[in-house]
Amino acid sequence: MKYQVPVRVTCVVLSLALAACGRGSVTSPPSGALILNVQANSAAASWLMKSAGMFNGLGLRTKTGRVVWADVSSVESGAAVATMVTKARPDLWVPDSQVWADLAALNGIKMFQGDCVDTALSPLVIAMHKPIADALGYPARSLGWLDLGSLAGDASAWQYYSGGQFGKTLRFAHAHPGISGSGASALLAVVQAAKQQQQPVTAADIKQPVVQASLSAFESNIALFGSSTEQLAGVMVSRSIEYLGAAVLYESSIAAMGRDSDIVPVYPLEGTFMATHPACVNSAATAESQEAAVLFRTWLLGDKGQTLAAAAGFRPVSQSVKPIALTPDRGFDLAMPKLVLAPPAADSIVALQESWKAARKPINLVMVLDVSGSMAGAKITGMRSAAAQFVEQLANDDQLTLISFSTNINTLITAQRIETIRTTASSTIRGLQAGGNTALYDAVAAGQDAIKKTNSPRRTNIIVFLTDGNDTSSKSWKFDQKLLDYAKQNSTSVYTIGYGTDADFDKLNSIAQATNGSYYAGDAANIAAIYQDMSTAFGGGGGIGR
């Protein structure tokens, strides 16, 4: 049976201004230009957007005389395969590595296999705040994939090395393996470390019990999953060291953080993968579009394109250009990694994603939804639809408690496995009606009350809390440190959504920050995307694990 990559995906389009610094540069395509649709993984997208700005300013033309205009968008490699199953394919595709073109071919998308050329190199590393690396003795002491996975799961060992100054546990993350190339590669590296072998692991290797156990142990200690490689890099920069101490990223992503960042690369002792960012021409595109794709790719491989790649933190494929951004004072070591793991076969990616169903740690989810009178109309309509879709994407083994609140608190579903109540939960959410006041603080506490009753070490405790206003009718709780301390009990993370302009940003953000959650400013236009982003962070979103 042909493997189908999950269709529900998160696509991140980077809003980076084009660096239009070439001869006769312009900011919009001239009339009659050939628009070259270029799709790239997020780690390469920033470089390619800057390159497109310079390339477009040159006014290069096809043989028919049309000006070529490169239009670059960012979509993670796994997400790209999923979308290309049913949607238009780009003229030029730049995934993390060739294996994604092979995986696309398994899904019937064979037009990217014949003409791929590597454009820039970057090893997969463990990005870590330098104070943590120093505490662990790196680089004098080597660290590996299994070391970090074990340390994230051993609070006493973490306290021994960290002295308690970076939080109670090491919070460790990687990108979603069903969406991101870096996420899938991270798990493949763990598999090879567990097998203690350098040659590529096969689908049969991944299915072995010892490998399954290693994957489960590793994944059980992951704090969150990024929706893209660069989104996860942004989290490391913007949040505290206690929120995220380490994450699996490409070396180039760390270089792009700039000199003010305290993030350094750890090169895993067991070896790692090298992203090659191949530019693959769509053989099914028109002959002129293929010509334009080759023009842009050739420019990328020239000195100007490779110099931009070097400035962006890549190791250029051109021998004449040096990797200028990877300086030793920031922890980069061009002699590393000592061992580059051979790329896997496409069927190994398939087996890995299937195995992730069992490896991913299930969540104990409490959804707390505001149904007060101010939610009436378009607000509750949008909320119901997005929240129901969110539930539909949860994994079978996830556990759901559903609470609605207005003047009073109402528990509608109590600690049920999603596999057994997916349809019922969706239907219940879609039937919610607005009315009454807002017992906001009592509802926050009610979420933790539900967590306490269902707490289990084999599940991650999550509260998703949505409201559109301020507290008007709480009887038992007020907003103070006592409420914040209670909300984060049982290692619970609270993800808050301020729905509409009347929501109290300060209080909702304080609750999220105090509990290692995140705050989202929501409205009718973006509420579905917010739930999609959260689903990805919990390991759903791409449908893997269902």
VENUR-V133051 format. One record per run of one state. SS is the DSSP state (H for helix, E for strand, - for the rest). FROM is the first residue (numbers start at 1). TO is the last residue. Records with the same first field share a line. If there is no record, write none. Layout:
BEGIN
SS = FROM-TO  FROM-TO
END
This chain:
BEGIN
- = 1-33  41-41  59-60  62-66  75-76  85-91  95-98  107-115  119-119  136-144  154-154  163-171  176-180  196-202  207-208  220-221  227-228  239-245  256-262  267-271  273-273  276-277  282-286  302-302  312-314  317-327  331-339  341-345  360-362  371-372  376-377  393-398  406-408  431-439  455-459  468-480  488-488  492-492  500-504  515-518  523-526  538-546
E = 34-40  61-61  67-74  92-94  116-118  120-129  172-175  222-226  246-250  263-266  272-272  274-275  278-281  315-316  340-340  363-370  399-405  409-417  460-467  493-499  519-522
H = 42-58  77-84  99-106  130-135  145-153  155-162  181-195  203-206  209-219  229-238  251-255  287-301  303-311  328-330  346-359  373-375  378-392  418-430  440-454  481-487  489-491  505-514  527-537
END
